Amino acid sequence: MDKLKKIIEKSLDDDKASDIISVPLAGKSSLADYMIVATGLSQKHISALAEKLADKLQELGYGRVNIEGKDSSDWILLDAHDIIVHLFREEARGLYNIEKMWSMPAFSVEANA
């Protein structure tokens, strides 16, 4: 898992994504082990980041990566197996601020009962 996380972070950094943040999701979600959030300069830039990352992971043997929102969005999501990657334009990232939401401690029903 750490190898895949490092590959994703390096690919995004090499392709000039900014503010790359990894959020551990253990104990918060069963969907993935990590969420990686990064910012691109434009819609074209985040589309290129998504395509290059998906191609790189497939070349390295990680299989097909699902991409959502690539055609006309300020927010692209990649399902990279046990890692979810969110690519935003700066304005959209500030609006949604998902890394802050997922960085909060997990809510426990038992603790509030």
C-alpha positions in Angstrom: 0.0 0.0 0.0 2.8 2.5 0.9 4.4 1.7 -2.5 1.3 2.6 -4.4 0.8 5.8 -2.3 4.4 6.9 -3.0 4.0 6.2 -6.7 0.8 8.3 -6.8 2.3 11.2 -4.8 5.5 11.2 -7.0 3.5 11.1 -10.2 1.4 14.1 -9.1 4.4 16.0 -8.0 6.4 15.3 -11.2 3.4 16.6 -13.2 3.2 19.8 -11.2 0.2 19.2 -9.0 0.3 21.4 -5.9 -0.7 21.0 -2.3 -0.6 17.2 -2.4 -2.0 15.9 0.9 -2.5 12.2 1.9 -5.2 11.5 4.5 -5.3 8.1 6.2 -8.8 6.6 6.1 -8.2 3.6 8.4 -11.1 3.5 10.9 -13.0 6.2 9.0 -14.0 4.4 5.8 -14.0 0.9 4.4 -13.8 2.3 0.8 -10.0 3.0 0.8 -6.9 3.1 3.0 -5.9 6.6 1.9 -7.3 9.6 0.2 -4.9 11.8 -1.7 -5.9 15.3 -2.6 -4.1 17.6 -5.0 -4.6 20.9 -6.9 -4.1 21.5 -10.6 -3.9 24.8 -12.5 -6.9 24.3 -14.8 -9.5 21.8 -16.0 -7.1 20.7 -18.7 -4.3 20.3 -16.2 -6.3 18.1 -13.8 -7.5 16.0 -16.7 -3.9 15.5 -17.8 -2.9 14.6 -14.3 -5.7 12.0 -14.1 -4.8 10.4 -17.5 -1.1 10.3 -16.8 -1.6 8.8 -13.4 -4.1 6.2 -14.7 -1.7 5.2 -17.5 1.3 5.0 -15.1 -0.5 2.7 -12.7 -1.7 0.5 -15.5 1.9 0.3 -16.9 3.2 -0.7 -13.5 0.7 -3.6 -13.2 -1.9 -2.0 -10.9 -4.6 -2.6 -13.5 -7.3 -0.2 -14.7 -8.1 2.9 -12.7 -11.6 4.3 -12.8 -11.8 8.1 -13.5 -14.9 10.1 -12.7 -15.6 13.8 -13.8 -12.8 14.0 -16.4 -14.7 15.6 -19.2 -16.1 18.8 -17.8 -15.4 19.3 -14.1 -13.3 21.2 -11.6 -13.0 18.0 -9.6 -11.8 14.6 -10.8 -11.9 11.4 -8.8 -9.7 8.4 -9.4 -10.4 5.1 -7.8 -6.9 3.7 -7.6 -7.7 0.4 -5.8 -7.2 1.1 -2.0 -6.5 4.8 -2.6 -8.9 7.5 -3.7 -7.4 10.4 -5.5 -9.2 13.8 -5.7 -7.9 16.3 -8.2 -9.3 19.8 -7.9 -8.9 23.2 -9.5 -8.0 25.6 -6.7 -11.4 27.3 -6.4 -13.3 24.0 -6.2 -10.8 22.6 -3.6 -11.4 25.5 -1.4 -15.2 25.2 -1.7 -15.4 21.5 -0.8 -12.4 21.3 1.6 -12.7 17.5 1.8 -9.3 16.9 3.3 -10.4 18.8 6.4 -13.6 16.9 6.7 -11.8 13.5 6.4 -9.0 14.5 8.7 -11.4 15.0 11.6 -11.5 12.1 14.2 -14.0 9.4 13.3 -17.5 9.7 14.8 -18.3 6.9 17.2 -21.9 6.1 18.0 -20.8 4.1 21.1 -19.0 7.1 22.5 -22.1 9.3 22.3 -24.6 6.7 23.6 
